[in-house]
Amino acid sequence: MPTAASVTFPPAAIDAFIAAIQFDAQGLVPAIAQQHDTGEVLMMAWMDRAAVAETMRTGRACYWSRSRQAPWRKGDTSGHIQTLVDLRVDCDGDTLLVLVDQTGAACHTGQHNCFFRAIRGGALATIAPVMIDMDRIGKDKA
């Protein structure tokens, strides 16, 4: 399967995009990662100003890890990168849509996406198989 070409933006475009975002009190904005060609919702994460700028500058998805209190460039430890195809801000400026070309698993559990649990038969069930055993390959699960 061919991968999409990474898109990057010049500094003026990055500044204009960031100016349109309504960051919360912690300086964060929710970012929904979606597979650009299928529409599959892969994950939800948080971005700060620096993560938005890094994503737009490099063409690789970068988020803010609230648990680590540090930038988190998707795939640096797992190899499961997200190549930026497009970046959009919603009508209120308070949510981002990160259209990506996902390589490998998007979820730290090794699932293809983070939305693999649903109610089935009245109980919470796993509805998709694990794609990659993250413990077996010895990678950081983020």
One Martini backbone bead per residue (centre of mass of N, CA, C, O) as a GRO file, in nm:
protein
  142
    1MET     BB    1   0.093   0.038   0.026
    2PRO     BB    2   0.081   0.353  -0.026
    3THR     BB    3   0.210   0.651   0.080
    4ALA     BB    4   0.178   0.953   0.191
    5ALA     BB    5   0.264   1.262   0.158
    6SER     BB    6   0.416   1.493   0.324
    7VAL     BB    7   0.315   1.782   0.502
    8THR     BB    8   0.410   2.128   0.498
    9PHE     BB    9   0.485   2.448   0.664
   10PRO     BB   10   0.518   2.768   0.691
   11PRO     BB   11   0.552   2.997   0.938
   12ALA     BB   12   0.302   3.176   0.866
   13ALA     BB   13   0.096   2.941   0.866
   14ILE     BB   14   0.142   2.849   1.153
   15ASP     BB   15   0.064   3.112   1.293
   16ALA     BB   16  -0.226   3.130   1.178
   17PHE     BB   17  -0.328   2.862   1.293
   18ILE     BB   18  -0.267   2.910   1.596
   19ALA     BB   19  -0.451   3.170   1.615
   20ALA     BB   20  -0.725   2.982   1.574
   21ILE     BB   21  -0.671   2.862   1.852
   22GLN     BB   22  -0.839   2.729   2.152
   23PHE     BB   23  -0.690   2.704   2.426
   24ASP     BB   24  -0.668   2.591   2.721
   25ALA     BB   25  -0.561   2.643   3.046
   26GLN     BB   26  -0.310   2.431   2.967
   27GLY     BB   27  -0.249   2.469   2.649
   28LEU     BB   28  -0.473   2.284   2.511
   29VAL     BB   29  -0.577   2.053   2.239
   30PRO     BB   30  -0.776   1.857   2.080
   31ALA     BB   31  -0.678   1.556   1.881
   32ILE     BB   32  -0.785   1.402   1.587
   33ALA     BB   33  -0.701   1.099   1.446
   34GLN     BB   34  -0.710   1.035   1.085
   35GLN     BB   35  -0.749   0.848   0.822
   36HIS     BB   36  -0.739   0.992   0.514
   37ASP     BB   37  -0.868   0.745   0.316
   38THR     BB   38  -1.100   0.607   0.529
   39GLY     BB   39  -1.185   0.767   0.816
   40GLU     BB   40  -1.046   0.647   1.044
   41VAL     BB   41  -1.045   0.652   1.380
   42LEU     BB   42  -0.757   0.636   1.586
   43MET     BB   43  -0.732   0.902   1.784
   44MET     BB   44  -0.676   1.080   2.094
   45ALA     BB   45  -0.521   1.393   2.168
   46TRP     BB   46  -0.274   1.631   2.257
   47MET     BB   47  -0.202   1.986   2.205
   48ASP     BB   48   0.033   2.221   2.171
   49ARG     BB   49   0.190   2.467   2.020
   50ALA     BB   50   0.450   2.303   1.962
   51ALA     BB   51   0.309   2.055   1.833
   52VAL     BB   52   0.180   2.200   1.601
   53ALA     BB   53   0.439   2.317   1.481
   54GLU     BB   54   0.591   2.048   1.444
   55THR     BB   55   0.387   1.914   1.258
   56MET     BB   56   0.393   2.139   1.034
   57ARG     BB   57   0.709   2.140   0.988
   58THR     BB   58   0.759   1.802   0.950
   59GLY     BB   59   0.499   1.593   0.895
   60ARG     BB   60   0.473   1.493   1.199
   61ALA     BB   61   0.316   1.373   1.458
   62CYS     BB   62   0.259   1.582   1.748
   63TYR     BB   63   0.235   1.569   2.099
   64TRP     BB   64   0.095   1.584   2.432
   65SER     BB   65   0.202   1.446   2.732
   66ARG     BB   66   0.043   1.432   3.030
   67SER     BB   67   0.203   1.208   3.185
   68ARG     BB   68   0.502   1.336   3.102
   69GLN     BB   69   0.522   1.635   3.033
   70ALA     BB   70   0.566   1.597   2.705
   71PRO     BB   71   0.667   1.549   2.414
   72TRP     BB   72   0.502   1.344   2.137
   73ARG     BB   73   0.630   1.160   1.886
   74LYS     BB   74   0.491   0.965   1.678
   75GLY     BB   75   0.710   0.671   1.671
   76ASP     BB   76   0.994   0.701   1.810
   77THR     BB   77   0.966   0.407   1.962
   78SER     BB   78   0.769   0.220   1.769
   79GLY     BB   79   0.740   0.318   1.445
   80HIS     BB   80   0.434   0.443   1.455
   81ILE     BB   81   0.364   0.660   1.232
   82GLN     BB   82   0.247   1.001   1.147
   83THR     BB   83   0.157   1.131   0.847
   84LEU     BB   84   0.096   1.433   0.723
   85VAL     BB   85  -0.186   1.562   0.525
   86ASP     BB   86  -0.375   1.722   0.738
   87LEU     BB   87  -0.495   2.033   0.902
   88ARG     BB   88  -0.767   2.101   1.131
   89VAL     BB   89  -1.014   2.338   1.235
   90ASP     BB   90  -1.275   2.414   1.398
   91CYS     BB   91  -1.529   2.647   1.433
   92ASP     BB   92  -1.423   2.712   1.747
   93GLY     BB   93  -1.105   2.629   1.785
   94ASP     BB   94  -1.116   2.344   1.996
   95THR     BB   95  -1.043   2.140   1.748
   96LEU     BB   96  -0.857   1.882   1.596
   97LEU     BB   97  -0.771   1.755   1.265
   98VAL     BB   98  -0.563   1.470   1.193
   99LEU     BB   99  -0.445   1.390   0.890
  100VAL     BB  100  -0.327   1.058   0.820
  101ASP     BB  101  -0.055   0.822   0.780
  102GLN     BB  102  -0.053   0.513   0.907
  103THR     BB  103   0.200   0.330   1.080
  104GLY     BB  104   0.067   0.088   1.208
  105ALA     BB  105  -0.007   0.140   1.526
  106ALA     BB  106  -0.194   0.378   1.714
  107CYS     BB  107  -0.200   0.211   1.967
  108HIS     BB  108  -0.039   0.128   2.270
  109THR     BB  109  -0.170  -0.178   2.257
  110GLY     BB  110  -0.167  -0.264   1.927
  111GLN     BB  111  -0.387  -0.135   1.800
  112HIS     BB  112  -0.502   0.028   1.531
  113ASN     BB  113  -0.703   0.156   1.737
  114CYS     BB  114  -0.862   0.308   2.029
  115PHE     BB  115  -1.163   0.185   1.924
  116PHE     BB  116  -1.205  -0.152   2.056
  117ARG     BB  117  -1.460  -0.084   2.241
  118ALA     BB  118  -1.783  -0.244   2.319
  119ILE     BB  119  -2.109  -0.318   2.328
  120ARG     BB  120  -2.177  -0.673   2.380
  121GLY     BB  121  -2.423  -0.840   2.517
  122GLY     BB  122  -2.410  -0.620   2.769
  123ALA     BB  123  -2.091  -0.595   2.724
  124LEU     BB  124  -1.768  -0.533   2.742
  125ALA     BB  125  -1.580  -0.544   2.431
  126THR     BB  126  -1.358  -0.675   2.211
  127ILE     BB  127  -1.366  -0.590   1.843
  128ALA     BB  128  -1.044  -0.612   1.808
  129PRO     BB  129  -0.745  -0.703   1.727
  130VAL     BB  130  -0.430  -0.737   1.784
  131MET     BB  131  -0.161  -0.628   1.588
  132ILE     BB  132   0.063  -0.564   1.823
  133ASP     BB  133   0.306  -0.679   2.044
  134MET     BB  134   0.452  -0.456   2.248
  135ASP     BB  135   0.602  -0.639   2.454
  136ARG     BB  136   0.755  -0.823   2.248
  137ILE     BB  137   0.911  -0.567   2.107
  138GLY     BB  138   0.999  -0.351   2.333
  139LYS     BB  139   0.807  -0.102   2.336
  140ASP     BB  140   0.687   0.183   2.375
  141LYS     BB  141   0.335   0.261   2.446
  142ALA     BB  142   0.358   0.559   2.262
   0.00000   0.00000   0.00000
